[in-house]
Amino acid sequence: MQHLSEIAHVGGAFHTTGNRVKLYFEGDEVFEAMIEALDSAEIYAHMEMYMFLSDDLGWEIARAFARCAQRGVAARLIYDAIGSSEADEAMFEMMSEAGVDVHIFRPVAPWRKRSGILGRNHRKNLIIDGRIAFTGGMNLGGPWSRKISGDQTWRDTQISLEGPAAAACNQFFLETWSKVGGLPIETSQKYSVKDSGSWSSECLVVGGSGFAKRKAIRRLYSTVLKEAEKDVVLTVPYFVPPRRLLNLLRKSASRLKVELLVPRNSDVGIADWVREGLYPALLSVGIQVQEYTQAILHAKSLVVDDELAVVGSANFDFLSFSLNWELAVVIQDGEVVQALREQHRKDLESCEMVKPDWALSRPWWRQWLGWLGAGVLRRL
């Protein structure tokens, strides 16, 4: 991770060693682990969440947060105004009444301080005592729970981090906390980002913080693609990259195998149309594109060669690289890489490869919108 660690020196990242990383591909499993961690919190529980729904699962997490505050743990929550717009305010009021310090990120109300529309907090970041953190693509709500959604459960990827990488995740929470006007925090925690834990994973925790630090996540992907030697497997729900990254990905295909896994139909239709407009450019250089045809694919991961993986909240799109607040973790650990590759093989069982005649199965209007959107994208 020598070249990647250089990102930390220019800001927007923390290089940590001695971590333990656990992968989750089932929401119910990670939600259970999050609640267990909340119930074990001794110093603080910090969370920033894009989508915090007030369904049965959301209320269960909310009650766990409330229990933290009620027993004297410093519980702090930031939720995004747009991502959580469908949530019942009563859930956040319940947590506030229990003692949780609750803040909203960029309310869509011009008369309120720190309001706005663009530049959302898209992170999914929970940290307990600076000893364990949970991050990735999963929001809090029924779509990620098989108990609630059954076969329609969204396919996603989440990780837990134990060790100094958890403290690094907290550094990015503190950055957001300052942004929303939270009071200064002075607290002890299990690890600092300069410590070395007792485990084997090396992690680079990278945070994109809106327009001011928009290059952090983009720089990460650029560096990873340039350093790849054998192959790249990219899994993303929205593939709408800026021109530079699109060109870099196409250039990489001339010297290594590039696989792209995307949904046939995501929850954002316009992103699907624009992505399809890019298919000719991808297929022409030999990039293998697979479309996931089951439930919504929402996972965001990148596997490079046999030793490096990236998991986080950032999509491979203009919003994540330029406007949104995001979090990504680069993991150097062969076992984690192999686990992600195994999940990729399972995903392929529910995929169809995009072939040169793919357009025959799309209506003309969808092809036209894709062509138009791709043309605009190439100028960004």
Summary of the structure (lengths in Angstrom):
residues: 380
radius of gyration: 20.0
end to end distance: 29.9
largest distance: 61.5
contacts: 1379
relative contact order: 0.16
helix: 40%
strand: 27%
